């Protein structure tokens, strides 16, 4: 049975929330997924711990923290890619991850299949 767009979005949101928690130690308050064509946008809000929120208040520490988060994600990205391919039943071409100073994380995923057709 083919999954609806809403079902896929919900399943991916659960996957990413669990992935962020287990692999990166980020306990997002909410995770929302938006599927459009061959791209996924995942928004996770309030991912920082109280200590991390304090750390990112000045520019120097923010850049160090951001570099750390980027390196941390790069190490576990292949696991997320594999899990997303299982759920979507298509190749994941690229994942771009961005963390904002406000504790919001965005994952933009390019898929090898257009889900609008």
N, C-alpha and C positions, 0 to 999 in steps of 0.2 A: 504494500500500500504506500503510495506516494504521500510524503508529509506536506502539509500546507506551509505557506510562508510564515505564518504566525507560529506554527509548531516548531519550525526550524529556528526561528528567532528565539523562542523560549528555551529550547534545548541548548542552543549556543550560549545564551546568557548564563544558564546553570553551569555549563562546562567552564566558561571563562571565570565565573565567580569561584568555582572550586579550584581551578588552575592557579589563579592569583593567590588564593589562600594557601594552598599546599606548596606551590613552587616558589612564590615570592614573598610569602608572609604578609600579603596585603588583604585585609579584611574589608572589602568594599561594602558600603552601606547598600548600594544598589548597582545592578549591572543591567544595561539595556542594549539590545542588539537591533540593528536596522539593516535589512537585506534589500538591496536595490541592484537589479541587473546582475553583474558579476562581481559586485563588491559588498563587503560586510563592514559596517562600522559598529564597534562595540564601545560603549561609554560606561566606565566604572567610576562611581563617585565616592569621595571621602575615603581614599585608600591609605592615608597616612596614619600612623600611630601618633599619640600625643607627643612623644619624643621627636618624631620626624617632623611634626608640624612646627615645633620649636626650632629645630635645626635649619629649616629652609627659610627662616625669616630674614637672613642677610644674604646678599648676592653671592659672596664667595662660597659660603657653605652650601647654598642652593646649587651652584655649578658642580661642586664635588659630589653632592648627593645625586644629582641628575646623571652624572657620568656613571656613578655606581649602579643606579637603577637600569641604565641602558645596558651596561655590561652584564648585569644579572639577568635581564630579559634575553639577551643574545644567547646565553648558555642554555636556556630552557626552551627557546623558541621552537626547535625541532619537535619537541614533545607536543606542543600546542598545535603545530602544523599537522602532525599525524592524527591527533584527536579530531581536529576540524575536518580533515579529509574523510574520516569515518562517518561523521555526522552528515556532511553535505554530499557524500558520494561523488566528489570531484577533486581534482588537483588544486592545492593551494599554491598560487604562483608567488605570492609575496605577502609579508606581514610587516607593517610599520607600526611601531609602538611609540607613543608620546605620553610623557607624564608632565602634568602642569603643576606649578608651584602651589596651586590651591588643593592638591590632592586628587585631582581628577586624572584618570588614565583613559586614553583612546587607543584602540587597536583598529587599524584599517587593514582589511584583508582583501586581496585580489584573488578571485576564484577563476578556475579554468572553464567555467560554465555560466551561462546567463540564466538566471532564475526567473526572468520576466517572460520568457517564451513558453 
